[in-house]
Amino acid sequence: MTATGSSAEASIAQRAALFREIETATLGHILTEGFMAPALQCVIEGPRVCGPALTVSVPPDDGAVLSCALTQAKPGDILVIDRLGDDRHACWGAVMTAAAQAAGIVGVVIDGFVTDVAAIRASGLPVWCRGRSPLTTKLLGKGGTISETVNCGGATVRPGDLVLADENGVCVIDPAEAEALARTCAGMQAAEPGIIERVSKGERIDEINGARKLFETSRAS
């Protein structure tokens, strides 16, 4: 690996680390784009991961490309899988989970279904998906793509985009905006306990957050 490549990877890792304490819902107060469909939920309770996207598009009934993608993974990657509209086949299970962990992948986001849920949970690897299916993909060699722009859960994901995923869902972050977003989110989260305390002491939430003034202005216009 070149010094330039090593420096770039270190920079991405540093940006990902900024979001270890940031909730996707905090980003939801700031951004309008980049959120995957709420139907994509984690099969394990409570995890939060952030890392660069390793993108894959997988033909509906053929999972061969996934095995090839794992050989290109770097430790800390999040595997993002575009299922190209398939709503029947599970492309992920116990074996792929073990292979992903061996490759250093820290999370998997699938716009589709999985099988072997108990094994995935036992592994501890966070996997976001639409649900489960007993009908699995086969090794057919129909193609697919690796490290190209994909659509996952309605969000466009480019190779190397930061993916933040937690108990509330999945959000895609432009690495160039990561540091500023992380600072803003950290400030919002730090302020939240104080707001809750003020409400508990009897202050009106619509006065604390300015909603009352906005609402009255909208009615007067």
N, C-alpha and C positions, 0 to 999 in steps of 0.2 A: 504494500500500500504506500502511495506517495505521501509526503508530508502534507500536501494540500488536501488530499483525501482524508487523512487522519484528522486534520484541523476542522474540516467541514463536519465530519461525524461527531467530533467533540462538541461543536457548536449546536448541532441538532439535539444531542443528549442534554446539553445545558438548558436549552429551551424547553425540552420535555419536562425536565426536573422542576421548572417553574410552576407547572400545573399539578404537582402532586397533591397540593392541598386545595386546589380550585375545583368547585363543583360545576358540572355542565349547566345546572340551573342558574348559576351566577352568570355564565356567559349568555344564557337565555334572556337576561335583563338588558343585554347590550347589543347582541347580534340578532339579525333576522334570517341570515343564510347560514348554511353549513351544518344544519341539524338533520340527522337521519330520522326516518319514520319512527314514531314512538313504539311501534310494534316490535322493534328490535330491542330485546331485553336480555340481560345476562342470566345464564342458567345457574350462576353462583351468586349468593347474596352478598352485597356490600363492597365489592372491589372497586378500586379506581385505578386506571392505568392511563398513561400518556406516552406516545412514542411515534416515530415516523412510520408512515404507511408503506407497507409492501403490498402493492395492488395486484389482484389477479381477477381475470374474468373466466368463468367456468361454464362450458356448455351444459345445457339442462341435465343430460343423463350421463355425462362423461367427466370423471374426476381426475384424469391422468395429469392434467396441467398442475394440479395442486402439489403433487409429489415433486415435480420439477421446481416449483416456486420455492419450496422449503429449502432446497439446496442453495438458493440465492439469499436466504434470510441472514440478517445480522442480529446479534444479541440486542435486545431492546426494541426490535421491530414489532409493529402491530399488523397482522395479516388482515387485509380488507378484501372481501370476496364478493364480487358482482356475479349473481347467479343468472343474469341475462333473462330475467322474467320467469324463471322456473318456479312453480309453486307446488311441486310434488316430491322432488328427490332430496334426500339428505346427502350432502357432500362431505360431511364431517362426522367423525366418531372417535372411538377409543384409540385406534392406531394412529390416525392423523394427529390426535392430541399429543400422544407420546412423541411423535416425530417433531412436532412444533416445539415442544419443550426442549428436546435435544438440540434444536437449532437456536435456542435462546429467545424465541418469540414470547412476548409478555402478554399478548392478548389477541383475540381473533374476533372479527366482526363479519358476519355472514348475512347477506340479504336473502335468506332462505332458511333451510331446515338442517337439523342435526339428528343423529341417532346416538345411542349409548350414553344417554344423559347421566346415568349413575356413574359411569366411568369418568366422564368429563368432570363431574363434581368432585369425585374422589381425587382427581389429579391436581385440583386447585387452579388449573388454567382458566382464566376468565374468557368465556365465549358468549358473545352477543349474537342472537339469531331471532328468527320469527317463530320458532317452535320446533317440534320434532316430527319425524316421519320414519317409518320402517322401510320405505322404498329408497334404496341407495343408488348413488351414481356407480357406474362401472368404469373399467379401464378400457376405453374405446379409441383413444387417440383422435378425437374430432377437432382438436385445436384448443383455442382459448388464448389468453394473453398474460404476460407477466411484466410488471413495472410499466404499465401504460395507464393513461387516465381511464377511470371507471366511474360508474354510477352505482352507489350503494345506499339503499334506503332513501332514494330521492336526492342524495347529496353527491356532488361531483368531488371525486378524490383523485389527486395527482400523486404520483410516487414521491415520497418524502414529505408530504403534508403531515402536520401533526394531528393525531387522532386522540381525543380525550373521551374516555368512556367511563361511566360510573353507574350507580343504581338508578339514575334518572334517564339515561340514554347515551347517545353518541353524538359528538360534535367534531367537525373537521375545521382545523385552524391553519391559516396561511402562516408559515414559519416567519415571514417578514413582519407580521403583526403580533407575534407571540409575546414578546417582552412587554409591549405597551398594554396588551390585553391582560396579561398576568398581573401587572401592577394595579390596573383598575379593578380587577376582580378581587385581588387581595384586600384592597382598601374597602370595597363593599362588604366583604365577609367580616372584616374586622369591626365594621360599624354596626353590624346586625345585632350583636348581643346588647349593645347600648340602646338600640331602638326597642327591642323586646322589653328591656327593663323599664323604659319610659312608658310603654303601653301598659305594662303590669301595674304601674303606679298611677294610672288613670288618665294619662295624656291621650288625646285623640290621634289615631293613626293618620287620618286625613289631613291633620294639621302638621304632623311631623314630616310626612313625605310630600306635602304640597298638593295632594289630590283634591282637597276641598276647593282651593283657589282655582285650579284648572277646571273642575266641574262647574263651578259657578260662572266662570268666564264663558264656558261653552254654552251654557243655558242662556246667557245674556246676549250672545252673538246671533 
